Amino acid sequence: MKTSEALRAYARLLVALRPERAGMVRGFATGAASAVGLAVLSALIAGGVGGALVTGAWPPGWWIAAVLALVLVRAVLTWHEMDFSHALAYRVLARLRASLFDSYARSTPARRREHSAKGAAAALGDIEKLEFFYAHTVAQLATSALVFLLSAVASAVLLPAAALVVLLGGALVLGSILLGARTARALGVREQREREQLTTSIVDALGALREVLSAGLEPRVIADAEAATRRSARTSARTEMLAQTVSGLRELAVAVVVIGVVLAGAAAAGLLGGDPVPAGTTAILPALIAIAVAGVAALSDAAATLGQLGPLVASARNVAAGLDRPAVVGGTRDGAPLPGGPLGIRFRTVGFSYGGRAAVVSGWSASVRPGAHVGLAGASGAGKSTLLALAGRLWDPDSGSVELVDGTGRGYALDAIPDAELRRAIGFVEQDGHLFPGTVRDNLLRGAGTDGCGDEALRSALAEVGADGWISLDDELGEQGVRLSGGQHARLRLARALVRRPRVLIVDEITASLDPESERAISDVIARFPGTVLAASHRAETLERFDEVLEIETANAPTYTTPLDPQARIAAPKRGHPATQRDAG
């Protein structure tokens, strides 16, 4: 990665950290005051001791008072800097993770092929590295530059020749940054990429642990992880060796500065020949050396820090890329609030494709009347799940629009409905939905959203799906509900959607892998739902329970069929008109 690209990545993260900029400035001010205080304290002590040796007299009282005061101030500033930088680091961590989560919330489910482990690595490892950089390292670099500038100015005031030596030393230190910089940056990016690959492989193995164990793949997984770890360790060792070499050169530059200042001071004091000079000139030499060393050493520390930022550059790039993910839904336009009562769904010439590939849906139009129960059928890949995702505004269509419709036929575009109001109106149950680790209560409350609800409402939702007899709110589900059967898993996910009491229920292949008894139980729950239902399924037993079925053909034109079993329409409301209709255009 080029330096310009790295700077752009760092700057992009500063945009996300805008609320923390005042804290970063405050951290710099505290750190700078502490560092300058240390430099002044070192100069005072060196000058006082040097003066005492030259003149044979104790330093004056003001010197002792100044030293004690600076020691006390330094202690307070150091404690405050550590306390504040730790608090700032946690805020930076939270801010970056929240920003990254917001970006993924806007862009997930993604419309392009990608690996979720990369996002996990960015959210965990990369941001943990960056929190220290923004909470402490940035202020440290700025402080080091300030101390060096003040050192050069003070040296120029005391002895111009010494200032030239300090500037020369600073130039040598800055030159060391360029030495091997490209190699160090390349090694850092390589090390980061190897660690990402290791993280990805481990996440894959843990996510498919049953398959790994059943197929006896654990030796291979372990061997691959060990090989990846060795590659990363070798890269890290090369990076460390390069850093140590450059560090040695910087230490040499500091030594050159010390020798140069000593020679300049000795020449000015007449120690190298020439006319005798006042004793005061000799007395300031220790203070001058302390000032010069403080400035060049600070710049050397900054250069060492910059040399270790190779892996951090890759981390900044990863997080910046996560923050810049394209949103799958746009902003919300101003629109009329949703009315009370039943709501239907209307698709107007909808088109949609994944990542620039061939359109999955093209010019698709249909209406589902308020209160109707309608199924979507069609071959795999015909676009059933895509249409349901568009109806739930998990994505925005590339063309056309999707609306909620009231009893008068008035449409309310999904992108003109505030998101909180839209999520209250629509309940979505996916085919491979996720149950979170924790209790049943924890999972159902996630369905309640920001509105929340009491245990009585949660128990009612369990009873509604027939789950109250075999599970309680305090039962632990384990990782992804591993202790549950497929039917139990589906019932809890359906209960979670019903907790919010939505007016439109969207269900995607929830009975796809269930046994006949579980399928009937889930279909009964859906049939009893008092609002509008739009559900996709490839099973005839499920589809026969709906008022009507839209058969999605390859060309995305809806074909209308009647239920296979008219007696199954036990909960279908509004019998006076068809559940669906073609849109005129």
N, C-alpha and C positions, 0 to 999 in steps of 0.2 A: 504494500500500500504506500502510495506517495505521501509526502508530508502534507500537501494540500488536502488530500482526501482525509487524512487523519484529523486535521484541524476542522474540516467540515463536519466530521462525525462528532467531535467534541463540542463544536458549536451547536449542533442539532440537539444534543442532550441539554445544553444550557437553556434552550427554549423550554424544554419540559421542566427545568428546575427554576424557572423564573420566580416562583414564590419563595425560593430559598436563597435568592441572590443577596438579599440584605444580610442574611446570616453568614453567607460566605465572605462578604465584605467585613463584617464584624470579626469573623475568625481571622482574616488577614490582618486587621488592625491590632488585634490582641497579640497575634504571633509576631508581627513586626515590632510592636512595642517591647515584647519580651526579648527578641533577638537583638534589637538595638541596645536595650538595657544591658544585655550580657556583654556586647562589644564595648560599651562605655565602661562597664565594671572591670573588664579585663585590662583596658587601657589605663584606668585609674590605678589599679593594683600594680601593674607593671611600671607605670610612671612614678608612683609613690615609692616603690621598692628601689627603683633605679635612682631616684633622687636622693633617697636616704643613703645609698651606697656611695654616691658621688659627693654629697655635701657632708655626710656624717651626722645628719640631724634627723630626728623623727619627723614624719609628715605632719602638716598642720592639722588642727582640730577639725576644720571643715572637710578635710580629706577623709578622716575617719567617719565623720557623720554621713558623708556622701556614700562611702562604701557600704555602711550598714543599711542606709536607706535603700540603696539599689539592690542589695541582697534581699531585703524584705519585699520590695516591689516585684523583683524577679520571681520570688516564691509564689506570691499571689497571682501574678500573671501566668505563670506556668500551670498552676492548679486550675485557673479559670480557662486557660486555653485547652487543657486536656478535657475538662468537664464539658465545655461548650462544643469542642470538635466531636466528641462522642455523641452528644445529643444531635448535632447537625448531621452526623453520619447516619443515624437512624432515620432522620427526616428525609435525607436524600434517598436512602434505601426505599422507604415507603413511597416517596414521590415517584421514583423511577418505576417501581413495580406497579403502582397504580396507573401510571401513564401507559406502561406496556400492556397491562390488562385492558385498559380502555381501548387501545389500538386493536387488540385481538378480539375484543367484544364487537367492535365495528367491522372487523374483517373475517370473522369466523361464523359459519363454516366457510373455509376458503374456496375460491373458485379455481385454484390451481393446485398442482401436485406439490406437496411439501411434507416435511417430517415434523411432527409435533415435538419431538425430543429437542430439536434446535431451539424452539421457543422456550422449552423448559430450561435448557442450559442458559439462555439469555436471562430469563427471569430469576434464576438462582445464582449460578456461578459468575456470570458476567457482571451483573449488577452489584454483587457483593464486592467485586474488585473495584468497581467504579465509585462505590460509595466513599471509600477512603480517599480516592483521587480527588473528588470534588469537595469533600468535607475537610481535607487536610493538605493534600499534595499541592493543589493549586495555590493555596495560601502560602505554603512553604516555598514554592518556586518564586512567587512574587516577593516574599520576604527576603529571600536570598539575593535577588536582584537589587532590592532596596539597600540591603546592608553593604553590598559591594559598591554601589554608587556613593553612599555616605562615606565608606572607607576611602575611596579615591579622593573625594572632596577634602576630607580631614587630612589625608596625607599631603595633598597639594598645599593646604594652609600651613602645615607644620614644616614640610620639606618638599619642594617641587620635584626634586630628583627622585624621591621615594614614590611620589605619585606616578611617575613614568614607569617605575618598576612594577607598581600595582597594576597599572593598565596593561603592561606587557604580560604579567602573569594571568590576568583575566582573559587576554587574547589567546594564550596557550590553553587555558581551560576550555574556553569556548571552541577552540579548534579540535579538542579531544572529542567533543560531541559529534563532529562530522566524521571522525576517524571510525570506520566500521559501522556507521549509522545505518547504512543500507542493509548490511549483513545482519545487524542486530534486529532491525525491523522485520526482515524476512524470516529470521529464526523465530521471532516472537509470534508472527502470524502463523507460521508452521506449527509451533507448539500449541497454539490455541486451537487450530484446526484438528490436530491429532487428539486433543482432549475432547473436543466436540464429538469426534467420531467414536471415541471410547464411551462417552456419555450416551450417545445414540444407541450403540450396541447393547449397553447394559439396560437402558430403558426398554428396548425391544425384547430382550430376554426376560425381564421381569413382567412385561405385559403379556407375554406368551408363556408364562412359567409352566402351565399344565402341559402344553405341547412340547416344551423343552424336556420336561421330566419323562413324559410318556414315550418320546422318541429317543431317549437316552442321549440328548445333545449336550448335557451339562459339561462333559470334558472339552468338547469343542468350544463352547461358550467361554469357559475358563481360559483355554489356551489362547483364544482370540483376544481376550481381555488382557492377558499377560503380555502378549506380543505388542498390543497397542500401548500398554504401559511402558514397556521397554523402549519403544520408539520415542515416546514422549520424554522419557528420562534422558535418552541420548541427546535429543534436541535441547532439553533444558540444560544439560551439562555443557554443551557447546555455547549456549547463550551465557552461562555463568563464566566460562573461561574467557570469552570475549570481554565481558564486563570487568573481570579482574584485571585483564591486560590494560584496558583503557583507564581503569582506576589507578593502576600503578603510574601511568603517565601523568595523571592529574596530581598525584602526590608529589611527583617529581617537579611539576610546575609550582606547587606550593613551596617546596624546598628552595627552588630557584628564587622565588619572591623573597623568602626570608634572608637568603644570602645577599641578594641584591639590595634589600633595605638596610641590612647591617653594613654593607660596604658604603652605600650612599650616606648613611648616618655617620659612619666612621670618618669618611672623607670630609663631611661638613663639620665634624667635631675636631678636625685636624689630627686625628689619630694616624692618618696615612701620610703625614708630612704637612708642611705648611705652617702658617702662623698659629699660635695658640688661640683658642676660642673660649668664650665664657663657659663655665661649668654647666649652666642651664641647657646649653645645646647638647651636651653629652647626656644630661639627665632625661631628656625627652626621647632618647633613642629606644629604650625598652617599650615605652608607650607607643611609639611609632611602629615598632615591630608588631606589637599586639594588634594595632589597628589594621595594618596591612594583612596580617595573617587572618584576622577575622573576616575581612572582605573577600580575600581569595578563597579561603576555606568555605565560606558560604556559597560562593559561586561554584566551587568544586562539588559541594553536596548537591546543588541543583543539577549540575551536569550528570552526576551519578544517578540521580532520580530520573532524569530524562532518558538515560541509557537503559533503564529498566522498564520503560513503558511500552516495549514491543508487544507483549501479549495484551496489554491494556488497550492498544490501538485496535486490535482485532475485537476485543470486547465492546469497545465503543462503537465500532462499525456494526456489530451484530445487534446491539440494542437500538442504535439509530435506525437500522433497517426494520426492526420490529415496530418502532414508533411510526415509521413511514409506510406501513402496510396500507394498500388501497382499501378503502371502506367498501363493504358489500352493500351497505345501505347508505343513502345520502342523508342530508339534514331533513328536518321536518318542516314542511311549509305551513303557513297559517291556514287554518280551515275551521269549519263549524264543528262544535263539540258533538259527540255522538248522542243521539237521542236514546231514551229508554226503550224497552221492549225488545222483541226478537230482531236479530240482524242476519242478513244473508250475505253472500259473496258474489261478486261479479268480476269476471276476467274480460278485459277489452283488448283484443288483438295483441296478446302478450307474446313477446319473443325473449329468448334467453339462451345464452351459451356459456360454457365453462372455459375461462382463460383464452378466449379468442378461437376456440375450436368450433367445429360445426354446431349449428344451433340445435339444442335439445327440444326447445319449444319455439314454434314460429307461427305468428298470427293466430293464436289460440283464443277463442271467445266462448264464454258460457256463463250462465247465471244459476245460482243456487238460491232459491227463495228462502226468506226468513222462516226458521223453524223446521225446514226440511232435512231429511237424512239422506245423503247422496254418497254413493260409492264411486271410486275411480278404479277402472280395470284396464288392463293392457299388458302387452309383453314387457319383459325386462328391458329397460332403456328407453321405453316410450315416453317417459317424462312425468310419471305419476308423482314421485317424490319431489321432483323439481317444482311442480305446480303447487304441492302442499307447502313447500318452503316459501314460495312466493306469496301464497295466501296468508302465511304466518309472518310475513316480512322478515324472514331470515336473510333473504336477498331482495334486491330491487330488480325488476325486469329491465332488460336492455331496451325494450320498446313496449309500447302499450301501457296499461295500468291495471291495478287490482284495487277493488273497492269493497267496502262493507256497505250493505244496502238495507234501508229501513223498510217498514211495511208499505210505504207509499211508493217505493221504487227509487227514492232519492239515494244517490251514491255518495260515499265519503271515502276519498282516496286514502290508501294506507299511509302514504307519505305526507298527508296533511293531518294525521291524527297524532297527538303527543304520545310518545312511546309508552309512558306509564298507563295512559288510558287504553292504548291498543292492547297492551299485555293483560290488562284486566278483562278486556272483552274476549280475548282469544286464548284458549287452552291448547297446547301443542304436545302430542305424545309421539315420539319418534320410534322407529323400528328397533334401533339398537341404543335406546336411551340409557343414560347413566344414573346409577344410584351412588350417592356419595358415602364415604366412610362415616360412621356415626350411627345415631339411633334413628328409628323410624320417625320420631318427632322432628329431628333435624332435617330429614329429607322432605317431609311434608311442609315444613315451614319455608323451605326454599321455594316451593310452589306458591305459597301465600304471598311472596314478594314483599314489598315494603309495607303493605297493609297489615300483615300479621294476623293472627287469629289465636283463639284459645284452644285448650286441649279438647273441649267439647266438640268444636268444629272439626278438629283433626280426627277424633274418634268417629264422627259422623261420616267423614270421607272414607275411612276404613270400612265402616259398615256398608256404605254405598257400593263398594266393590267386592263385598263379601270377604274381607280380610280380617275383620275384627275377631273372628273365632280362632285364628292360628297365630296372630302376632299382636304385640302391644306397642304403645308409643315409646316405651323405654328399651325395647329390644335393640341390640346392636346388629347392624347388617353386615359388617365386615367390608373388605375391599370390593367395591363394585357389586355389593349384594351377593357375594360368593356363596353364602349359605342358603340362598333361595333357589327354588325351581324356576323354570322359565315362566310358568303361569303365575307364580307368586310375584316374580319380578315385574311382569306386565301389570298385574293388579296394583302394585304399589306405585308404579309410574303413572297409571291412570288416576289413582287417588290423588297423587300430587297435582295433576292438572285440574282435578275437580275441586280442590280446596278453595281455589280462587272464585269459584262459581262463575265460570266464563259463560258468555252467551253464544259463542261459537267454539265447537270442539273439532280440532284437526287431528286425525289419527293416521299414522303411516305404518302399515303392515304390522300392527301390533300382535296379530294372531299368526304370523307367518310360520313360526316354529313350534306352535303349541299342539298339545294332544287334543283330541276332539272335545273332551270334557272341559278343559281350560278354555278352548276356543268358544264353546257355547256360553260359558260364564262371562267371558269378556264381552262377547256380542250382546248378551243380555244387558250388561251395564250400559253399553253404548246405546242400545235401543231405548233404554229408559231415560236417556239424557233429554231434558226438556227443551233444549235449544237446537241450534243448527249443527249438523254434523257433516263434515266432509272427510272421507276416509279412503285410503288406497289399500287394495288387497288383491292378491291373485288367487285367493281361495273362494270357490263357489259357495261354500257353507257360510262364509262371512258376508259375501256380497248379497246373498239372498235375503238378508235382514234389512236391507235399505229400501227406501221409497223408490228410488230409481238408481240406475247405474250408468255412468258415462264410460263408454268403451273408448279409450284413447288409441287411435290408430297411429301408424308410423308417421303419417303426414300431420299428426297433431290435430286432426279434425275430430270433435267429439261425436260419437254415435250413441243414441239413447236406447236403453233397453228397460223392460219392466222387471220387477223383482222375480226371481225364479220361483219363489214360494209366496204367493199372496197372503197366506195365513201368518207369515212371519212378520207382517207389518204391524206389530202390536203397539208400538209406541210412536208411530209416525204421525205428527200433527198436521193440521191444515189439509184435510182430505179433499177440499173443494177444487184444487187446481194442481197441475203437475209440479213436481218438486224442482224441475230444472227447465230451462228454455234456452233456445239459441239467441244470441245477440244479433241484432241486425248488422252490426259492423263495428 
